[in-house]
Each structure stands twice: as structure tokens, then as C-alpha cells.
């Protein structure tokens, strides 16, 4: 059994460390209006949370706080890639609403290429 001195008992416990998220980001056009961003970070209980943010031409944007309790980093990244792939795959072919401009479809296709690079680098898939 470990003996604690009075000094040990008087010292405050170390502050919990807050892990910084890993951010993956791409600019999809020169203006900066179109981008994709994925964040993955540990929750502190052994699970992983994700965050996705994207904008296509300043429209069709999505984003929010970190969320989820994925079993591993890879599971969280897979979920994030899957979500973004679904949105961008839809926009890349959509012809019937405000996101139907060719410039939006082109940016979405560029986003899909970026996601393919993430899949190759991290060994995940949508």
C-alpha cells in the first residue's frame, strides 16, 4: 500500500487533459465559400465523437457540435466520411432545387475526391 504524505494530500489533483480534435479540412473553391471539414476527438470515456461541416458555394451548408460515441477513431471517421459522402453524392447529381447549379455539382464532386483521399489514407470507406 502506498503511503501519502501531508503534502500529497494538500496538492490539488492534476487538471484533466482535454484532447484537441483532429481536423481534416479542404477548400473546394478559391473563394473559400466552399469547404469540407471533419473533426474527430476522444470523448474521455474511451469512445470517439465526430463533427462534420461543409458548405457548397455558401449554400447547402451543414455543421454542428461534436457528437456520438463511436468505439474507435476509425469508426468515428468512417461515420463522418459516410455522412459527407451521402450529402455530396446527392449534390453532385441534383438537378431540381437551389443546389442544382453546375458550380455546386462541380464543388461536390471535388469534395467526393477529397473523401476518397481520406479513405485511402486512413483505411476507411463509406
N, C-alpha and C positions, 0 to 999 in steps of 0.2 A: 504494500500500500504506500502511495506517495505522501510524504509529509509536506504540508503547505505552511509557509511562514506567514507572519502577520503582514509582511509586505505583499506577498502574493494575494492575500485576501483583500487588501486595500486597493489593489490595482484594478482599474476598470477592465472588463473583458475587451478583447480586440474588436474593433468595428467590423461588421460583416463586410465582406468584399462584394461589390456589385460588378458582375461581369459586363463588359461592353459587348453590344451586339456585333456580329459580323455583318457588314453591309456590302451587298453586291449591287452595283449601280451601272446603268448605261444611259447615255444620252442618245436619243433616237433621231434627233434633228439638230441642225446647227443653232437654232434659236433658243434651245433649252426648254421649250414648251412641251416637248415630248420626251418622256423618260420612263425607265423601269427601275424599280428598286426593291430588293428583297433583304430583309433583316432576319437573322436567326440569333437567339440568345438563350442561355440556360435559365430556367425558372428558379433554381435554387433548391429544388426537391428532386433533382435527377432527371426531370423532364425538360423539354425544349419548346420554346414559343417562337412564333413567326410573325412577320409583318410584311405585307406587300403594299407597294404604292406604285401607281403608274398614271400616266397622262398621255393622251394621244392628241396632239395638236392643241393642247389646252382644254380639250373636251374629253368626255368619256373617262374622267379621272376616277381613281379608286384609292383608298387608303384607310388607315385606322391604327389603333393601338396594337401592341404585341398581344397575342392570344394563343391559346392551345396548350396542350400537354402531350407532346409527342415523345415517344420512348427514346429517340436518339436525334442527334443533329441531322443525320441523313434522312430520317423520317420527316422531320420538320421541313427540310429543304425540298424533299420530294413533294410534300403537300403544297408548298409555296409555288414551286415550278408548275405543278398541275393546275393550280388556280389561275396563274397568269397565262399559261398556255391556252386554257379554255377561253379566257377573255380575248386574248389577242388573235386566236384562231378564228373566233367569231367575227371580230372587227375586220380581219384581213380579207374576208369574202362578203361582208354585209353590204347590201345594196338598197335597203329600204327605210333608212331613218337618218337622223342628223349625223351619224358617224359613217355615212356612206361615201364620203369624198375619197377620190383616189389617193390623195395625200395621206389620209388616215389609214387606208389599207396598206400603203407602202410602209408607213411607220410601224404598223402592227406586224408586217412581215419581217421587218428589221428586228423587232422585239423577239419574234419567234427564232430568228437566227441566234440572237444573244442567249436565249434559253437553251438552245441546242449546245452552245459552247459550255454553259454551266453543267448541263447533263453530262457532257464528255469529261469535263474537268473533275467533277465530284462523284461521278458514277451513279447518278440518279436518273430517273426517267418519268415522264408524265404519263 
